[in-house]
Structures are given as structure tokens and as C-alpha cells.
Amino acid sequence: MEVWYDIGIASLATIICIVGVIGSFLPVIPGPPISFGGMWFLQLQDTGPFTTNRLISWFVIVAFITVLD
């Protein structure tokens, strides 16, 4: 059961990240925040791939880029 959960989360996160990359080129969709949401979905796995410091660092970068945009 846990394997299917991880596969589902990874698939959803991949789709969200792809939408975020597309949003980086389309002005209608906010790309960086959506891609950051995909990173958060990956953290929901049993073994999260990112540390807390890395997520906070990316949050600051994404917030800065979003404000500049």
C-alpha cells in the first residue's frame, strides 16, 4: 500500500512541476510557485527528499522571483 502512495505522490508532483515549468513561459500561470508546490508534494513521501533548510531556501528564492515577476 505504501508503494502505491509514493508512486501516486511522485506522479502528482511530476505533473505539478511540469505545469510549473510551462507556467514559467506562459504569463497566465505562475510557474515558480507551482513548481515549489510540486516539491512540497514530494515531501509527503515516506522518505522526503528535501531537508527543511533546503525547502526554506527554495521558498525564499521562489518568493523573491515571484515578487520580481
C-alpha positions, 0 to 999 in steps of 0.5 A: 500500500505504501508503494502505491502512495509514493508512486501516486505522490511522485506522479502528482508532483511530476505533473505539478512541476511540469505545469510549473515549468510551462507556467514559467513561459506562459504569463497566465500561470505562475510557474515558480510557485507551482513548481515549489508546490510540486516539491512540497508534494514530494515531501509527503513521501515516506522518505522526503527528499528535501531537508527543511533548510533546503525547502526554506531556501527554495521558498525564499528564492521562489518568493523573491522571483515571484515578487520580481515577476 
